[in-house]
Amino acid sequence: MTKSTEGDKPSSGFNPTEFFRETKEELNKVVWPDRQRLIGESAAVILIVSLSAVVIYLVDELFRWLAKLIF
């Protein structure tokens, strides 16, 4: 919301109209990625998540195997 100066009264409560207007102003400031960059970064995220899942699975299987040996 907007800051009040000394002469203004502070606004009380939530004003949906002002909220959506300010939200639109902020979204207009966003620099949206082009299609190529979006695809590249999405692929990188999917790759990292997949690799992390595989590592967690392998560590889990290692601990499962060790637990069978010990217990």
N, C-alpha and C positions, 0 to 999 in steps of 0.2 A: 504494500500500500504506500501511499505518499506520506512523506514526513510533513508535519505541520510546522509552520514558522511561529514566531512569537505572537503575531496578530491573529492567527487562525485558531479556531477551536479544534481540538483533536477529534477525529471522527470516531463515532461509537458504533460498534457492531460490524457485521459483515455485509458488504454491498456486492451482490453477485454481478451486477452490471459492470462495476469498476474492476472487479476481479477478472472477468473475461476480457475486458478491454486491455488491462495490463498484461494478461497472459498472451494476448495476440501481439502486443508490442514486443514482448520478450521473444516470442517465437519468430518474429520478423528479423531479429538480430542474429538468429542461429545461422551458422554457415553449414548448409547441408552438403554431405559428400556426394560426389558424382557416382554414377552407376558402377564404374570400374573399381573405384576405391571401396565402395560398399561391398561388392562381391569379394574382393581380396581380403578385406578385414573380417568379413563373415566366415570365409574359408579358414582364416587363421584361428579364429575363435573355436570353430568346430574341430579343427585339428588338435589344438591344445587341450580342449575338453576331452576329446577321444583318447589322446595319449595319457592324460591324467587318470582317466577311468581304467585304462589298461594297467597302468602302474599300480593303482590301488587294488585292482583285482589280483595281480601277481603277488603283491605283498600279502594280501589276505590268504591266498592259497599257500604261500610259504609258511605263514603262521599256523594255518590249519594242519599242514604236513608236520611241522615241528611239534604241535600240540599232540598229534597222534603218536609221535615217537616218544614223547615225554610221559604222557598219561596213558 
